[in-house]
Amino acid sequence: MTIAMRQRAVQCISPAGLHNMAYVEWGDPDNRKVLVCVHGLTRCSRDFDFVAQALAQEYRVVCPDVVGRGRSDWLVNKSLYGVAQYAADMVTLLARLDVEGVDWVGTSMGGLIGMVLAAQARTPIRRLLLVDVGPVVTAASIARISEFVGKGPRFDSIEQAEAYIRVVAAPFGPLTDAQWRHLTEHSLKCAADGKLDLHYDPGIAEPFRAAMGEGKDYELWPIYDLIRCPTRVLRGETSDVLTPETAQEMQTRGPHAQVVEIAGVGHAPMLMNDSQVAHVRDFFHTT
């Protein structure tokens, strides 16, 4: 059964003024059981369509476009793109949802945002699923990501765009043709001249490089060590973002996360096939 999706937006604030953050939601809008799913650096809410369809009978599933991505506004002051702003926007979203607590799925950047919120006193996050991210992001992965973020070419056709995305997103692992097309369609916007552009603000690149691009690992152990909610990590077997060493240490510190390794995948498992969705369902105890 296909479950209908609703498109909404919430007004958020930054030091530079107001902006809209778009989100999609699935399931009963009055359901007090809410699952928030937050995407990676250059991705968007629609990455979670498959998870949402699978869990929407149990949850109200809410998937935001982090500011600067998808249907959300772009920030005028590009230096504000960062986890602090993203976390503040999510607090505004959670206030809009009007629930006491939520469960959280965060892929890559979405996981960093989730960790920051889960570490706060009186956090609304009850259970935290981190998809291929932890309190250490390796310098090697930062360098790799910096090679393409904010530098995407323009495309004459969706086929041309898909060919590009299949290359830069090869670490997502084996996907079907339909899944690659789904990712591509929701990665693009049509410009006034008819060309296709990637659907994110290229301005996200500079703050990313400034925050992470110093040739060092990016570490959040003090944040992770404050987390107390049940936590699970889905690690891509060949990930260069979350190393086996970091994943192992995550099991002995902070929330003592459970770690599940996804074979044949790098950064990051996209939660688009049944076996990966099953890990999400299992962790949140849905039927």
Backbone hydrogen bonds, N-H to C=O, Kabsch-Sander energy under -0.5 kcal/mol:
donor,donor_aa,acceptor,acceptor_aa,energy
6,R,25,E,-2.7
8,R,23,Y,-3.1
10,V,21,M,-2.3
12,C,19,H,-3.5
14,S,17,G,-2.8
17,G,14,S,-1.9
19,H,12,C,-2.3
21,M,10,V,-2.9
22,A,20,N,-0.6
23,Y,8,R,-2.7
24,V,63,C,-2.3
25,E,6,R,-2.3
26,W,61,V,-2.3
27,G,4,A,-0.7
28,D,56,A,-0.6
31,N,28,D,-1.8
34,V,32,R,-0.8
35,L,60,R,-2.3
36,V,103,D,-2.9
37,C,62,V,-2.5
38,V,105,V,-2.8
39,H,64,P,-0.5
43,R,40,G,-1.2
47,D,44,C,-1.7
48,F,45,S,-1.9
49,D,46,R,-1.4
52,A,48,F,-3.0
53,Q,49,D,-2.3
54,A,50,F,-1.6
55,L,51,V,-1.9
56,A,52,A,-1.8
58,E,55,L,-1.5
59,Y,55,L,-2.5
60,R,33,K,-2.6
61,V,26,W,-1.8
61,V,59,Y,-0.8
62,V,35,L,-3.0
62,V,60,R,-0.5
63,C,24,V,-3.2
65,D,22,A,-2.9
66,V,64,P,-0.8
68,G,73,D,-2.3
69,R,66,V,-1.7
70,G,199,H,-2.0
72,S,69,R,-2.0
73,D,20,N,-2.4
78,K,76,V,-0.9
80,L,77,N,-1.8
81,Y,78,K,-1.7
82,G,80,L,-0.7
86,Y,82,G,-2.4
87,A,83,V,-2.9
88,A,84,A,-1.9
89,D,85,Q,-2.4
90,M,86,Y,-2.0
91,V,87,A,-1.9
92,T,88,A,-1.7
93,L,89,D,-2.2
94,L,90,M,-2.8
95,A,91,V,-2.0
96,R,92,T,-1.9
97,L,93,L,-1.9
98,D,94,L,-1.0
98,D,95,A,-0.6
99,V,94,L,-0.7
102,V,124,P,-2.7
103,D,34,V,-2.5
104,W,127,R,-2.4
105,V,36,V,-2.9
106,G,129,L,-2.6
107,T,38,V,-2.6
108,S,106,G,-0.6
108,S,131,V,-2.2
110,G,39,H,-0.6
110,G,107,T,-2.4
111,G,108,S,-1.1
112,L,108,S,-1.8
113,I,109,M,-2.3
114,G,110,G,-1.8
115,M,111,G,-2.6
116,V,112,L,-2.2
117,L,113,I,-2.2
118,A,114,G,-2.8
119,A,115,M,-1.6
120,Q,117,L,-1.3
123,T,120,Q,-1.3
126,R,102,V,-2.9
126,R,124,P,-0.5
127,R,102,V,-0.6
128,L,230,P,-2.6
129,L,104,W,-3.0
130,L,128,L,-0.6
130,L,232,R,-2.9
131,V,106,G,-3.0
131,V,129,L,-0.5
132,D,130,L,-0.9
132,D,234,L,-2.6
137,V,218,Y,-2.7
138,T,136,V,-0.5
138,T,241,V,-1.0
141,S,240,D,-0.5
142,I,138,T,-2.0
143,A,139,A,-2.3
144,R,140,A,-2.0
145,I,141,S,-2.7
146,S,142,I,-2.3
147,E,143,A,-0.9
147,E,144,R,-0.8
148,F,145,I,-1.4
149,V,145,I,-2.5
151,K,148,F,-2.2
155,F,196,L,-2.4
161,A,157,S,-1.9
162,E,158,I,-2.6
163,A,159,E,-2.0
164,Y,160,Q,-1.6
165,I,161,A,-2.6
166,R,162,E,-2.6
167,V,163,A,-0.9
167,V,164,Y,-0.6
168,V,164,Y,-2.4
169,A,165,I,-2.4
170,A,167,V,-1.4
172,F,169,A,-2.4
173,G,170,A,-2.0
180,W,176,T,-2.5
181,R,177,D,-2.2
182,H,178,A,-2.1
183,L,179,Q,-2.5
184,T,180,W,-2.3
185,E,181,R,-3.0
186,H,182,H,-1.7
187,S,184,T,-1.8
188,L,185,E,-0.7
189,K,197,D,-2.4
191,A,189,K,-0.5
191,A,195,K,-3.1
194,G,191,A,-2.0
196,L,155,F,-2.7
197,D,189,K,-2.8
199,H,187,S,-3.3
200,Y,198,L,-1.7
201,D,68,G,-2.8
204,I,201,D,-2.2
205,A,202,P,-1.8
208,F,204,I,-1.4
209,R,205,A,-2.6
210,A,206,E,-2.6
211,A,207,P,-2.6
212,M,208,F,-2.3
213,G,209,R,-2.4
214,E,212,M,-1.0
218,Y,137,V,-2.8
219,E,217,D,-0.6
220,L,135,P,-3.6
223,I,220,L,-0.6
224,Y,220,L,-2.7
225,D,221,W,-2.8
226,L,223,I,-1.5
227,I,224,Y,-1.6
232,R,128,L,-2.3
233,V,258,Q,-3.0
234,L,130,L,-2.6
235,R,233,V,-0.7
235,R,260,V,-2.9
237,E,262,I,-2.6
238,T,265,V,-2.7
239,S,236,G,-2.0
243,T,241,V,-0.6
247,A,243,T,-2.5
248,Q,244,P,-2.3
249,E,245,E,-2.2
250,M,246,T,-2.2
251,Q,247,A,-0.6
251,Q,248,Q,-1.1
252,T,249,E,-1.6
253,R,249,E,-0.8
256,H,253,R,-2.7
257,A,250,M,-1.7
258,Q,231,T,-2.3
260,V,233,V,-3.1
262,I,235,R,-3.3
263,A,261,E,-0.7
265,V,262,I,-1.0
266,G,171,P,-3.0
268,A,266,G,-0.7
277,V,273,N,-2.5
278,A,274,D,-2.0
279,H,275,S,-0.8
279,H,276,Q,-0.7
280,V,276,Q,-1.1
281,R,277,V,-2.7
282,D,278,A,-2.7
283,F,279,H,-1.9
284,F,280,V,-2.0
285,H,282,D,-1.1
286,T,281,R,-2.1
